[in-house]
Every structure is written in C-alpha cells, then in structure tokens.
Amino acid sequence: MDPQKMPYLKEEPYFGMGKMAVSWHHDENLVDRSAVAVYSYSCEGPEEDSEDDPQLEGRDPDVWHVGFKISWDIETPGLAIPLHQGDCYFMLDDLNATHQHCVLAGLPPRFSSTHRVAECSTGTLDYILQRCQLALQNVRDGAGGADVSLKSLEPTVLKQGEEIHNEVEFEWLRQFWFQGNRYSKCTDWWCQPMAQLEEMWRKMEDVTNAVLREVRKEGVPTGVRNETLTAILGPLSTRQSLRREWHARCQSRTARTLPADQRPECRPYWEQDDPAMPLPFDLTDLVAELRGLLLEAKPEKERKA
C-alpha cells in the first residue's frame, strides 16, 4: 500500500491520529482467544520528513502505526504504536475481542501479512455452498425459472430458505463486489466460486417468487397463509433494508472518489423493469403488500372444515 497514491484516505475520527489505511475493526471468524500475528515491512522512504503532513500530537506522521482502543469506547484515549521496518506485533488472548485496532498510514509504501487461526465451521466457501444447496433442496427436480415448484411449504423450511438467501447475498456477494475489481490484479481465483454463488442466489430469487405465488393463491386457508406470511416477512423486510443500505454505501461520496478499479460495485443489482428477474430489486411495495395481507387476515378466525 502506497499512501502517496491514495489521497482519499480518511482521517481517524476520534483521537486525531491522522490518516487511516485501515479503519477501526475487530478481526472476525477466528477461534476464540486465538492469537493474531501481523508482519509489517515499510519500504525505504525519503530522508526528509514530509512537509505536507500535519504535526500530530503523540505520533510521527511519516511512520506507520497500529492503533488500539477499547471496543466501542471513544472516551478512553487510544494508543498508537509505531511500526518500523520488519516489525511484527501480536494480539494475544482476548485482546482482539475486547479492543478494536486500526492501521495509521505513514509516508513510505508498506507491505504486511496477517496470520490468524480461522474458525472454519462457518465463513468458508464450503460452508456457504452447503447452505445454498440446503436452501435449493426445496425445489422440485426439473423445475426452473418461472416454473419453480417447491417440495415443502412448511413455514420453518420457507423461513430457513429465505434466511440463507439473505446470507449469501449480504455476507458473500455484496461483500465481495464492494471491494471493486482491485483483487483481480492479484488473482482471479474467486471469480468462479462467486459466479457459482450468484447463480445459486438467482435460483433463490425464483424460490421466493414461488413462495409469493402460493401466498397470493385464492382459497388458501387463513391460518396457513398467516403462518407462511409470518415466516417470510422478517427475512424479506431485512432484505429490503439491507439492499437499501448497500446501494447507498456504493453510491456514497467517498465511494465515488475512489479509483475505478477500487470503486464499490452494487451487485447483484437490476432495474425495476428487468424482464430477466422475477422480483424487483426494491422490495418496499412487496413488503407493504405482505404486511397488508397479514393485517387483513388477523381478525379472521380459521374455519374448521
């Protein structure tokens, strides 16, 4: 990372520590209390200090630092530790859980490598592929697109499918494309797995559409319709809210100032009248419709045959 080529770096917002190369965060999906090790190598910079950088109290702005602060606490002062060429630092025991850390940019280019003990029961490619396969097990063989037919209409099965739909969309696809295309310069390994996940996600859109067809059918017993609506309304409301958030994030002022290859991409995204998609991107009207159906049915009592 070369700060001289990255004029868009944000200022550290709480303690006046200067430009951040990496914002405040925890490392996630790790074995509980496992150590995190980071090796840092700063390239040789100019002999004279930069005249452009402000004089920051407590740290040399020309030297890279790692910052630490108590999690979600901006009253207790943070700590900035200098990182010299070839330094290695460790976060031991519960430090990563109780504290957040950031990387404060210096003047010279820097390379680093982070070494973690990953929690592999979730958060892996094998895990999410298995989850997607589980969701699509409810589709009858041979059915596809508008002809998707479901094996089970049990509310628990439908809810699980919609939750997996959200998981692959927001924890995988949107997270990946938010990084832009910068990683493709290093490797294209993830292109095929992400294409596979997007194809499975697309089938889940057909599944959601099939569920909605069942809900809208005339003659469906009120109790059955209510149970189905209750099962899917939560995940669909979450989907609408998160899509709005991700779309706004990708269109933010900061995102628009990034270089083209680093600019976030809002993907999956489609226009409202796209004939290739069974449902709209914006689910506001759909969620309102389902809430209306649920409210209409609530006063009615299920008639026994």
Backbone bond lengths (Angstrom), bond angles and torsions (degrees), N, CA, C in turn:
res aa  C-N    CA-C-N  psi(-1)  N-CA   C-N-CA  omega(-1)  CA-C   N-CA-C  phi
1 M - - - 1.454 - - 1.523 109.18 -
2 D 1.332 116.19 128.21 1.461 121.37 -178.22 1.530 109.28 -115.68
3 P 1.336 117.72 103.07 1.471 120.46 -177.57 1.525 113.79 -58.94
4 Q 1.339 117.35 -26.52 1.460 120.00 -179.01 1.528 111.84 -66.95
5 K 1.333 116.16 -19.80 1.459 121.08 179.39 1.530 111.75 -104.13
6 M 1.342 116.08 10.88 1.466 120.59 -175.71 1.529 109.72 -130.22
7 P 1.333 117.90 70.73 1.468 120.67 -177.18 1.522 113.83 -69.03
8 Y 1.330 117.26 -9.61 1.460 121.30 -175.82 1.528 112.94 -90.75
9 L 1.333 118.82 4.84 1.461 120.39 179.93 1.531 110.23 -58.01
10 K 1.333 115.96 138.16 1.459 121.13 -176.92 1.526 111.34 -84.30
11 E 1.322 115.81 153.25 1.460 121.52 174.71 1.528 109.56 -77.14
12 E 1.319 115.97 142.95 1.468 120.49 173.19 1.529 107.03 -63.11
13 P 1.347 118.91 125.51 1.467 120.55 -165.62 1.525 116.72 -85.75
14 Y 1.327 119.38 -15.78 1.461 119.99 -168.93 1.526 114.60 -106.98
15 F 1.326 117.91 -37.61 1.459 121.04 -170.35 1.528 113.49 -121.65
16 G 1.335 117.53 7.42 1.453 120.19 179.48 1.514 113.99 63.73
17 M 1.332 116.31 40.35 1.464 121.08 -176.08 1.524 113.72 -85.34
18 G 1.315 118.15 -3.99 1.459 120.07 179.79 1.519 113.32 99.63
19 K 1.324 116.15 -160.61 1.463 121.91 -175.42 1.526 111.44 -70.76
20 M 1.338 115.41 138.83 1.464 121.30 178.42 1.521 110.32 -105.50
21 A 1.323 116.52 129.35 1.459 120.91 170.53 1.522 110.16 -83.52
22 V 1.343 115.98 -32.62 1.468 122.72 176.86 1.523 107.24 -136.22
23 S 1.327 117.50 127.42 1.462 121.78 -177.05 1.526 111.73 -72.49
24 W 1.331 115.37 171.17 1.467 121.38 179.15 1.523 110.80 -59.25
25 H 1.326 116.70 133.07 1.463 120.41 -178.17 1.527 110.78 -165.90
26 H 1.315 115.81 166.67 1.464 124.56 164.27 1.525 107.47 -101.94
27 D 1.316 117.98 152.87 1.463 120.94 164.76 1.524 106.94 -82.26
28 E 1.329 117.50 132.71 1.460 121.48 -172.25 1.521 111.94 -114.90
29 N 1.346 114.14 170.24 1.469 122.65 178.77 1.524 111.96 58.28
30 L 1.336 115.57 43.50 1.460 120.89 179.96 1.520 110.44 -114.18
31 V 1.333 116.34 155.87 1.460 121.09 172.69 1.522 108.25 -60.55
32 D 1.330 116.48 135.56 1.459 121.72 -175.74 1.524 111.79 -54.15
33 R 1.320 116.25 129.04 1.466 124.84 176.91 1.532 113.52 63.54
34 S 1.311 117.16 17.21 1.467 119.10 177.63 1.528 109.99 -78.47
35 A 1.327 115.94 153.67 1.462 121.52 -177.89 1.528 111.07 -76.77
36 V 1.319 115.39 148.74 1.462 123.09 172.19 1.525 107.12 -119.46
37 A 1.325 116.85 126.98 1.466 121.37 -179.48 1.522 109.39 -116.91
38 V 1.325 116.41 137.10 1.465 121.74 -179.75 1.527 109.27 -129.31
39 Y 1.322 115.96 125.02 1.467 122.07 174.74 1.521 108.20 -100.83
40 S 1.327 116.68 132.72 1.460 121.83 -176.05 1.523 110.15 -124.91
41 Y 1.322 116.53 130.71 1.465 121.22 178.16 1.521 108.40 -130.68
42 S 1.324 116.47 113.97 1.463 121.97 177.84 1.521 109.56 -97.20
43 C 1.316 116.08 129.52 1.461 119.79 178.63 1.527 109.86 -70.13
44 E 1.329 115.24 160.98 1.459 119.66 179.77 1.511 109.32 -66.11
45 G 1.322 116.49 126.00 1.454 121.81 179.57 1.511 111.31 -102.05
46 P 1.316 117.65 -175.76 1.459 121.56 178.65 1.516 111.10 -65.90
47 E 1.322 116.45 152.98 1.452 120.30 -177.77 1.526 111.55 -68.99
48 E 1.340 117.81 -33.46 1.453 120.63 -178.78 1.520 110.00 -92.19
49 D 1.335 115.44 149.69 1.451 120.84 178.18 1.521 109.99 -68.33
50 S 1.329 114.84 153.24 1.458 119.54 177.30 1.523 109.95 -68.44
51 E 1.344 116.31 137.40 1.456 120.06 178.00 1.522 111.54 -88.82
52 D 1.334 116.00 -12.09 1.463 119.43 -176.32 1.518 112.63 -84.38
53 D 1.341 117.54 -28.09 1.453 120.66 -175.17 1.521 110.88 -75.25
54 P 1.342 118.26 139.57 1.459 120.66 176.02 1.521 110.09 -70.90
55 Q 1.319 116.05 155.79 1.458 120.44 175.54 1.522 108.30 -80.29
56 L 1.308 116.31 111.93 1.456 121.63 -176.68 1.517 109.33 -96.19
57 E 1.326 115.51 130.80 1.456 119.92 -179.25 1.523 109.84 -65.76
58 G 1.328 115.86 124.13 1.459 120.06 173.88 1.509 114.86 93.51
59 R 1.340 119.46 -7.02 1.460 118.55 177.89 1.522 111.52 -153.80
60 D 1.325 115.08 150.03 1.458 122.39 177.23 1.525 108.07 -82.91
61 P 1.331 119.36 116.55 1.467 120.57 -175.97 1.517 113.69 -68.19
62 D 1.340 117.85 -12.58 1.462 120.20 178.85 1.526 112.46 -85.95
63 V 1.336 116.59 -10.01 1.469 122.06 -177.32 1.528 109.29 -107.36
64 W 1.316 116.60 136.61 1.462 121.13 174.99 1.528 109.47 -66.46
65 H 1.336 116.08 145.55 1.462 121.80 178.24 1.525 109.23 -137.57
66 V 1.325 115.74 155.54 1.460 120.97 165.78 1.523 106.48 -107.69
67 G 1.319 116.33 132.09 1.456 121.16 -179.57 1.518 111.08 -105.05
68 F 1.319 116.59 144.60 1.463 122.65 176.50 1.522 109.63 -129.41
69 K 1.324 115.76 144.52 1.461 121.13 172.30 1.520 108.89 -150.42
70 I 1.330 116.05 157.08 1.460 120.37 175.86 1.529 108.42 -65.08
71 S 1.310 116.52 138.00 1.467 120.94 -175.68 1.523 111.89 -55.62
72 W 1.323 115.32 130.96 1.458 124.23 174.78 1.534 112.50 57.15
73 D 1.324 116.65 27.11 1.466 122.49 179.82 1.528 107.99 -124.14
74 I 1.339 116.92 118.93 1.463 120.32 177.69 1.523 111.12 -114.33
75 E 1.336 116.54 8.93 1.459 120.89 176.61 1.525 110.48 -90.79
76 T 1.332 116.82 -46.74 1.460 120.60 176.79 1.525 109.03 -68.58
77 P 1.338 118.85 128.60 1.470 120.29 -177.69 1.524 112.46 -57.72
78 G 1.317 115.76 143.45 1.457 121.10 175.13 1.518 110.99 -82.16
79 L 1.312 115.51 170.39 1.461 122.40 -177.79 1.523 109.15 -123.89
80 A 1.331 117.44 131.40 1.464 122.58 177.28 1.525 108.83 -115.52
81 I 1.333 116.53 121.22 1.467 122.26 -176.65 1.526 108.63 -111.42
82 P 1.329 118.58 125.70 1.470 120.66 -178.10 1.523 112.20 -66.85
83 L 1.320 115.86 144.66 1.462 123.06 177.37 1.526 108.10 -117.62
84 H 1.313 115.73 109.88 1.457 120.30 179.51 1.527 109.53 -95.73
85 Q 1.302 115.96 170.22 1.458 121.38 -175.35 1.525 111.08 -56.42
86 G 1.346 116.23 122.89 1.456 120.93 177.80 1.510 115.17 84.62
87 D 1.338 118.52 5.22 1.465 120.72 179.30 1.527 110.70 -70.15
88 C 1.324 114.38 152.41 1.468 121.62 174.03 1.521 107.39 -133.85
89 Y 1.328 116.91 134.88 1.467 118.75 176.35 1.524 109.40 -127.48
90 F 1.341 114.16 155.18 1.457 121.59 -175.73 1.526 109.49 -125.12
91 M 1.323 115.51 139.91 1.462 121.42 169.36 1.523 106.39 -107.66
92 L 1.328 116.52 111.77 1.456 122.24 -171.35 1.525 111.58 -104.44
93 D 1.324 114.86 158.30 1.463 123.75 173.77 1.535 109.99 52.74
94 D 1.341 118.11 -123.38 1.464 119.78 -174.99 1.529 112.97 -100.05
95 L 1.340 117.98 15.94 1.468 120.02 -177.86 1.527 111.68 -58.10
96 N 1.329 117.26 -42.76 1.465 120.27 -179.39 1.526 111.76 -66.61
97 A 1.335 117.07 -26.18 1.463 120.59 -179.70 1.528 111.91 -82.44
98 T 1.327 117.55 -34.18 1.465 121.41 -174.59 1.526 113.19 -96.09
99 H 1.328 117.08 -15.12 1.459 121.45 -177.92 1.530 110.63 -129.30
100 Q 1.312 115.51 153.76 1.460 122.03 170.77 1.524 108.60 -104.90
101 H 1.309 116.24 154.11 1.456 119.98 178.62 1.528 110.09 -133.78
102 C 1.319 115.47 158.83 1.459 122.07 176.73 1.524 108.01 -141.97
103 V 1.312 116.68 168.90 1.464 121.48 175.75 1.525 107.46 -117.56
104 L 1.331 115.57 123.95 1.460 122.68 -177.90 1.522 109.38 -98.93
105 A 1.304 116.29 124.31 1.464 121.43 -172.68 1.523 111.85 -69.80
106 G 1.324 115.01 138.75 1.453 121.49 170.38 1.513 109.76 -101.10
107 L 1.315 116.21 -157.46 1.460 120.14 -178.34 1.529 113.17 -90.69
108 P 1.351 119.99 -46.61 1.472 119.86 -175.66 1.521 112.53 -79.02
109 P 1.325 118.34 160.90 1.470 121.50 171.89 1.528 110.20 -60.23
110 R 1.326 116.29 153.77 1.469 120.92 -176.34 1.518 109.84 -141.57
111 F 1.327 115.11 140.91 1.459 122.55 170.24 1.524 107.47 -113.87
112 S 1.318 116.74 148.30 1.466 119.43 176.41 1.516 109.48 -149.95
113 S 1.320 115.21 158.27 1.466 120.72 173.08 1.518 107.70 -137.34
114 T 1.329 115.74 137.06 1.462 122.01 -178.85 1.519 108.88 -113.75
115 H 1.322 116.03 136.19 1.463 121.96 -175.14 1.524 108.69 -123.39
116 R 1.339 115.58 121.18 1.462 121.23 -173.37 1.521 110.19 -131.94
117 V 1.337 115.31 163.37 1.465 121.98 172.60 1.527 106.37 -105.79
118 A 1.315 116.72 100.96 1.463 121.23 -171.71 1.520 111.71 -76.36
119 E 1.323 115.25 143.50 1.457 122.70 169.70 1.529 106.71 -84.44
120 C 1.318 116.20 110.74 1.467 120.61 -168.85 1.523 114.22 -98.36
121 S 1.338 117.93 3.00 1.463 118.07 178.74 1.529 110.59 -71.87
122 T 1.323 117.18 -26.37 1.469 122.48 174.00 1.526 107.77 -136.46
123 G 1.320 115.79 170.48 1.455 119.66 173.98 1.514 115.24 79.05
124 T 1.328 118.19 9.43 1.462 120.73 177.76 1.529 109.54 -109.23
125 L 1.316 116.07 163.54 1.461 120.21 179.14 1.524 110.88 -62.64
126 D 1.331 117.47 -43.39 1.464 120.16 178.29 1.522 110.78 -58.97
127 Y 1.328 115.90 -40.46 1.470 120.62 -179.36 1.524 111.16 -60.92
128 I 1.339 117.51 -50.98 1.461 119.29 -175.03 1.525 111.36 -71.54
129 L 1.324 118.06 -30.95 1.467 119.71 175.13 1.524 110.72 -64.27
130 Q 1.331 116.86 -41.43 1.465 120.69 177.48 1.526 111.02 -64.77
131 R 1.330 116.35 -38.10 1.465 120.38 178.48 1.535 110.51 -64.50
132 C 1.314 116.60 -42.68 1.465 120.14 178.87 1.525 111.10 -64.44
133 Q 1.316 116.03 -41.55 1.463 120.12 178.10 1.525 110.79 -62.60
134 L 1.336 116.11 -37.35 1.465 120.36 177.58 1.525 110.48 -62.20
135 A 1.322 117.21 -44.06 1.464 120.80 -179.96 1.522 111.51 -64.21
136 L 1.335 116.61 -38.42 1.465 120.62 -175.81 1.522 113.03 -83.81
137 Q 1.329 117.05 -5.37 1.467 119.78 174.74 1.521 111.52 -64.65
138 N 1.330 116.65 -18.76 1.459 120.13 -178.87 1.524 112.58 -82.21
139 V 1.322 117.73 -0.90 1.471 121.88 178.64 1.521 109.33 -92.61
140 R 1.318 116.62 130.79 1.465 120.25 178.10 1.525 110.14 -65.97
141 D 1.311 115.96 142.35 1.464 121.42 -179.09 1.524 110.61 -59.65
142 G 1.329 115.51 139.94 1.459 121.15 175.86 1.509 114.84 86.49
143 A 1.334 116.91 -10.50 1.463 119.56 -179.56 1.522 109.62 -93.39
144 G 1.325 116.09 142.20 1.456 119.72 179.40 1.506 111.38 -156.99
145 G 1.331 116.60 160.39 1.451 121.83 178.53 1.515 111.47 59.94
146 A 1.332 115.48 -135.60 1.463 120.59 -177.76 1.521 112.21 -67.27
147 D 1.336 117.30 -14.01 1.464 121.09 -177.69 1.525 112.99 -93.96
148 V 1.336 117.63 9.76 1.464 120.26 -178.92 1.521 109.93 -56.36
149 S 1.327 114.41 130.99 1.459 121.87 177.13 1.521 108.04 -123.96
150 L 1.323 116.43 138.92 1.459 121.51 -174.27 1.521 111.28 -100.24
151 K 1.321 115.67 142.20 1.458 121.10 178.40 1.522 111.26 -74.25
152 S 1.318 116.57 -39.03 1.460 121.18 -175.20 1.517 110.32 -131.90
153 L 1.330 115.28 140.53 1.460 121.71 173.81 1.525 111.00 -112.38
154 E 1.324 115.90 17.86 1.464 120.04 176.87 1.527 109.25 -60.94
155 P 1.323 118.26 131.42 1.468 120.80 -177.73 1.524 113.76 -54.79
156 T 1.329 117.83 -38.93 1.468 119.74 -179.46 1.525 111.22 -65.41
157 V 1.337 116.40 -37.15 1.468 120.69 178.82 1.527 110.15 -68.63
158 L 1.338 116.61 -43.58 1.462 120.60 -179.78 1.526 111.37 -64.81
159 K 1.326 116.12 -42.52 1.466 119.94 179.51 1.525 111.05 -63.01
160 Q 1.326 116.21 -43.42 1.463 119.93 178.70 1.526 110.97 -59.86
161 G 1.330 116.51 -42.84 1.459 120.34 179.90 1.519 112.41 -62.34
162 E 1.339 116.74 -41.90 1.466 119.98 -179.81 1.525 111.39 -70.20
163 E 1.322 117.71 -33.40 1.471 120.50 177.27 1.528 111.12 -68.11
164 I 1.331 116.96 -39.29 1.469 120.18 176.19 1.527 109.97 -66.18
165 H 1.328 116.20 -38.33 1.469 122.07 175.11 1.530 109.56 -53.59
166 N 1.335 116.85 -47.77 1.468 121.07 178.51 1.522 111.75 -65.44
167 E 1.317 115.91 -40.12 1.466 119.94 -177.23 1.525 111.36 -61.37
168 V 1.318 117.53 -47.69 1.468 119.05 -177.62 1.532 110.97 -70.95
169 E 1.324 116.99 -33.50 1.468 119.12 -179.31 1.524 112.35 -70.53
170 F 1.347 117.00 -45.77 1.466 119.30 -170.65 1.524 114.10 -98.10
171 E 1.319 117.45 -26.72 1.462 119.35 -179.94 1.526 112.39 -92.73
172 W 1.333 117.31 -14.66 1.461 120.21 -177.07 1.531 112.39 -124.26
173 L 1.325 117.28 -66.06 1.464 119.41 -173.15 1.532 112.15 -62.85
174 R 1.313 116.60 -52.83 1.469 118.39 -176.88 1.522 111.73 -69.80
175 Q 1.323 117.61 -34.91 1.465 120.02 176.15 1.528 110.35 -61.61
176 F 1.332 116.16 -42.06 1.465 120.60 -177.85 1.527 111.11 -65.89
177 W 1.315 116.88 -50.77 1.466 120.26 -174.58 1.519 112.41 -74.96
178 F 1.326 117.93 -16.84 1.458 120.40 175.73 1.528 111.14 -64.92
179 Q 1.334 116.35 -23.28 1.469 120.43 179.55 1.528 112.57 -78.58
180 G 1.330 117.59 -3.51 1.458 119.80 -177.55 1.521 110.95 72.30
181 N 1.316 116.86 -153.33 1.468 121.71 -176.65 1.523 113.30 -107.80
182 R 1.333 117.13 14.00 1.467 118.14 -173.17 1.520 112.86 -65.22
183 Y 1.347 117.68 -32.74 1.460 118.69 -177.29 1.525 112.41 -73.21
184 S 1.324 116.99 -19.54 1.464 119.50 179.12 1.525 111.62 -65.89
185 K 1.345 117.03 -17.62 1.461 119.86 175.65 1.523 110.88 -68.02
186 C 1.336 115.61 -29.25 1.468 120.31 -177.17 1.524 111.66 -91.92
187 T 1.331 116.30 -43.68 1.466 119.89 -177.61 1.523 109.59 -158.89
188 D 1.319 115.75 147.29 1.460 120.38 175.48 1.527 110.98 -106.79
189 W 1.337 116.15 16.37 1.467 120.65 -174.26 1.524 111.93 -57.39
190 W 1.343 117.10 -38.10 1.460 120.20 -174.37 1.527 113.22 -78.95
191 C 1.312 118.29 -9.80 1.468 119.81 -175.88 1.525 111.85 -61.29
192 Q 1.330 117.16 -46.25 1.464 120.10 -178.21 1.533 112.22 -67.27
193 P 1.348 119.72 -48.05 1.466 118.76 177.70 1.527 112.99 -59.69
194 M 1.329 117.67 -39.34 1.460 119.17 -179.54 1.525 111.13 -69.38
195 A 1.333 117.20 -34.05 1.464 120.14 175.14 1.527 110.17 -64.50
196 Q 1.338 116.46 -39.10 1.461 120.82 177.92 1.525 110.98 -64.88
197 L 1.331 116.83 -43.61 1.463 120.45 178.72 1.527 110.92 -64.52
198 E 1.332 116.54 -38.52 1.462 119.14 179.92 1.532 111.03 -67.51
199 E 1.313 116.85 -35.59 1.465 119.99 176.82 1.528 110.72 -64.82
200 M 1.328 117.15 -41.14 1.464 120.63 178.60 1.526 110.57 -68.70
201 W 1.334 116.02 -39.37 1.469 119.66 176.01 1.528 110.31 -59.79
202 R 1.339 116.83 -41.00 1.465 120.45 -179.61 1.528 110.87 -61.35
203 K 1.331 116.97 -38.07 1.465 120.15 176.67 1.526 110.81 -65.50
204 M 1.332 115.97 -32.84 1.466 119.34 178.43 1.521 111.54 -67.70
205 E 1.345 117.35 -29.41 1.463 119.81 173.19 1.529 109.99 -62.08
206 D 1.334 116.53 -39.57 1.466 120.29 176.44 1.524 110.95 -65.55
207 V 1.336 116.40 -36.95 1.468 120.27 178.26 1.526 109.92 -63.37
208 T 1.327 116.87 -46.54 1.467 120.15 178.30 1.523 110.57 -58.58
209 N 1.315 116.87 -41.78 1.460 121.13 178.79 1.525 111.01 -62.77
210 A 1.334 116.28 -38.42 1.469 120.39 178.35 1.527 110.95 -65.51
211 V 1.333 116.80 -39.27 1.470 120.53 177.28 1.525 109.96 -62.33
212 L 1.322 116.73 -42.44 1.467 120.69 -179.42 1.526 111.47 -65.26
213 R 1.323 116.99 -35.63 1.474 119.67 176.04 1.519 110.20 -60.64
214 E 1.325 116.38 -41.63 1.466 120.13 -179.87 1.524 110.89 -65.03
215 V 1.331 116.37 -41.43 1.465 120.93 -178.80 1.526 111.27 -64.26
216 R 1.327 116.79 -34.46 1.466 121.29 -175.10 1.525 113.18 -86.17
217 K 1.308 117.34 -8.17 1.466 120.06 -177.89 1.524 110.93 -62.93
218 E 1.316 114.99 141.53 1.461 119.42 174.88 1.523 109.64 -74.83
219 G 1.301 115.38 147.56 1.452 120.24 177.16 1.509 115.15 86.70
220 V 1.337 117.92 -0.34 1.466 119.92 177.18 1.525 108.03 -71.40
221 P 1.339 118.33 127.74 1.467 120.27 179.25 1.529 111.58 -54.17
222 T 1.323 116.25 140.21 1.462 120.98 -175.71 1.521 112.02 -56.17
223 G 1.320 116.83 -42.40 1.463 119.86 -178.98 1.516 112.16 -62.83
224 V 1.332 115.86 -41.65 1.468 120.45 179.23 1.525 110.20 -64.66
225 R 1.353 115.52 -44.92 1.469 118.96 179.78 1.533 110.80 -61.67
226 N 1.331 116.48 -42.68 1.465 120.11 -179.81 1.523 111.88 -61.61
227 E 1.318 116.72 -43.31 1.464 120.40 -179.70 1.530 110.90 -63.62
228 T 1.329 115.60 -40.94 1.467 119.55 179.10 1.525 110.97 -66.36
229 L 1.335 116.18 -46.05 1.462 120.28 179.20 1.522 111.36 -60.21
230 T 1.316 116.41 -43.90 1.464 120.60 -179.83 1.520 110.97 -62.43
231 A 1.329 116.54 -36.11 1.467 120.72 -177.91 1.522 112.34 -70.45
232 I 1.335 117.63 -38.27 1.474 119.84 -172.36 1.522 113.97 -98.96
233 L 1.331 117.35 -17.45 1.465 119.22 -174.01 1.525 112.27 -64.81
234 G 1.332 116.60 -39.85 1.465 120.21 179.27 1.524 112.67 -60.80
235 P 1.341 118.31 -55.14 1.470 119.77 178.43 1.529 113.92 -60.05
236 L 1.339 117.68 -36.78 1.465 119.67 179.93 1.530 111.25 -70.65
237 S 1.336 116.93 -37.35 1.467 119.97 176.32 1.522 110.48 -64.05
238 T 1.331 115.80 -41.81 1.467 120.52 177.06 1.520 110.37 -61.75
239 R 1.319 116.98 -41.88 1.467 121.78 -179.25 1.531 110.52 -61.51
240 Q 1.325 116.07 -44.76 1.461 119.48 179.76 1.527 111.02 -62.98
241 S 1.328 116.41 -44.91 1.464 120.64 -178.87 1.526 111.76 -63.31
242 L 1.330 116.66 -45.03 1.462 120.41 -178.15 1.525 111.81 -70.20
243 R 1.321 117.44 -35.47 1.468 118.93 176.33 1.525 110.57 -62.04
244 R 1.312 116.19 -41.44 1.463 119.46 178.46 1.532 110.46 -62.28
245 E 1.337 116.27 -43.30 1.465 120.36 -179.35 1.527 111.63 -64.26
246 W 1.333 116.48 -45.96 1.466 119.77 -178.21 1.525 111.35 -66.09
247 H 1.326 117.00 -39.75 1.465 120.33 179.31 1.522 109.99 -63.32
248 A 1.331 117.08 -43.09 1.465 120.59 178.51 1.524 111.16 -64.34
249 R 1.318 116.57 -38.77 1.464 121.08 -179.91 1.534 110.42 -63.13
250 C 1.316 115.82 -41.93 1.470 119.47 -178.63 1.527 112.23 -71.47
251 Q 1.338 117.11 -22.76 1.462 121.13 -179.17 1.523 112.32 -99.49
252 S 1.319 117.82 7.03 1.463 121.41 -175.62 1.525 111.44 -66.13
253 R 1.321 115.66 162.52 1.463 121.01 179.95 1.525 110.92 -60.85
254 T 1.332 115.86 -41.60 1.464 119.45 179.76 1.522 110.98 -62.27
255 A 1.336 116.91 -43.51 1.468 120.57 -179.14 1.521 111.28 -61.90
256 R 1.324 116.53 -37.62 1.469 120.04 -177.34 1.525 112.70 -71.06
257 T 1.337 117.57 -19.00 1.466 120.06 -179.94 1.521 112.82 -86.70
258 L 1.327 117.84 -8.45 1.462 120.64 -177.60 1.528 111.03 -73.85
259 P 1.340 117.50 155.27 1.469 120.33 173.36 1.522 110.54 -58.16
260 A 1.309 116.74 154.04 1.469 121.65 -173.43 1.520 112.58 -54.70
261 D 1.348 117.76 -40.00 1.461 119.43 -176.03 1.522 112.37 -77.76
262 Q 1.332 118.13 -10.24 1.456 121.30 179.48 1.525 112.34 -110.19
263 R 1.313 116.49 -1.18 1.454 120.72 -176.23 1.532 110.23 -71.71
264 P 1.332 118.38 131.66 1.465 120.41 179.75 1.523 111.97 -59.97
265 E 1.312 114.88 143.67 1.468 120.77 176.48 1.519 108.25 -113.87
266 C 1.319 116.12 126.18 1.468 120.63 177.72 1.528 107.55 -81.61
267 R 1.305 115.38 95.49 1.461 120.84 -176.13 1.523 109.46 -140.82
268 P 1.318 116.99 131.48 1.461 131.03 6.06 1.544 111.47 -74.30
269 Y 1.318 115.46 142.29 1.464 121.51 175.22 1.522 108.48 -148.42
270 W 1.329 115.57 141.79 1.463 119.85 176.96 1.527 108.26 -151.83
271 E 1.322 115.29 155.06 1.459 120.89 178.73 1.527 109.87 -72.53
272 Q 1.314 115.32 157.59 1.461 120.34 -173.63 1.526 113.01 -61.74
273 D 1.326 117.60 -29.71 1.470 120.47 -176.19 1.525 112.38 -101.00
274 D 1.324 117.78 22.17 1.466 121.52 -179.03 1.530 109.34 -69.41
275 P 1.340 118.27 114.31 1.471 120.28 -177.10 1.522 113.22 -69.78
276 A 1.327 117.71 -15.60 1.465 120.45 -178.84 1.522 112.39 -79.71
277 M 1.333 117.07 -13.57 1.460 120.60 -176.82 1.520 110.35 -108.76
278 P 1.336 117.01 136.10 1.462 120.05 -176.57 1.522 113.68 -75.98
279 L 1.330 116.92 -22.75 1.459 121.67 -176.83 1.526 109.64 -132.44
280 P 1.330 117.77 155.89 1.465 119.99 178.23 1.524 111.69 -72.44
281 F 1.329 115.84 156.95 1.467 120.64 173.55 1.525 109.70 -66.30
282 D 1.318 115.95 -45.45 1.463 121.69 178.75 1.528 108.82 -85.95
283 L 1.321 115.66 114.27 1.468 120.76 -174.76 1.528 112.76 -96.27
284 T 1.325 118.00 13.81 1.466 120.72 -176.08 1.519 111.90 -55.94
285 D 1.328 116.79 -51.79 1.469 120.40 -177.94 1.519 111.19 -65.65
286 L 1.316 116.69 -38.13 1.460 120.74 -179.60 1.524 111.04 -64.57
287 V 1.320 116.84 -46.29 1.467 120.67 179.14 1.524 110.18 -62.47
288 A 1.335 117.28 -40.49 1.462 120.83 178.23 1.530 110.71 -63.22
289 E 1.332 116.58 -40.10 1.469 120.69 178.15 1.525 111.14 -61.23
290 L 1.331 116.48 -45.65 1.463 120.15 -178.58 1.524 111.39 -66.07
291 R 1.325 116.66 -38.68 1.465 119.25 176.85 1.524 110.89 -64.16
292 G 1.344 115.23 -37.64 1.453 119.14 177.05 1.517 112.20 -64.10
293 L 1.330 117.10 -42.48 1.465 120.86 177.53 1.522 111.13 -61.17
294 L 1.324 115.78 -39.82 1.462 119.56 -179.20 1.522 110.98 -68.00
295 L 1.318 117.07 -40.32 1.462 120.64 179.21 1.523 111.54 -67.49
296 E 1.332 116.44 -38.60 1.463 120.26 179.24 1.516 111.54 -63.19
297 A 1.315 115.65 -37.01 1.461 119.97 -173.91 1.521 112.87 -84.33
298 K 1.311 118.71 -19.80 1.462 120.67 -173.64 1.527 114.33 -59.01
299 P 1.331 119.16 -43.13 1.469 117.79 -178.60 1.518 113.54 -69.36
300 E 1.313 117.38 -21.49 1.457 120.50 -175.89 1.527 111.05 -79.40
301 K 1.300 115.91 145.31 1.456 120.63 176.68 1.523 109.28 -102.87
302 E 1.304 113.39 142.29 1.463 118.60 179.59 1.523 110.01 -63.74
303 R 1.335 115.60 127.48 1.464 119.54 178.03 1.510 109.99 -85.18
304 K 1.294 114.61 131.64 1.465 119.26 178.24 1.522 108.98 -81.86
305 A 1.287 113.83 139.69 1.461 119.28 -179.52 1.516 109.73 -66.14
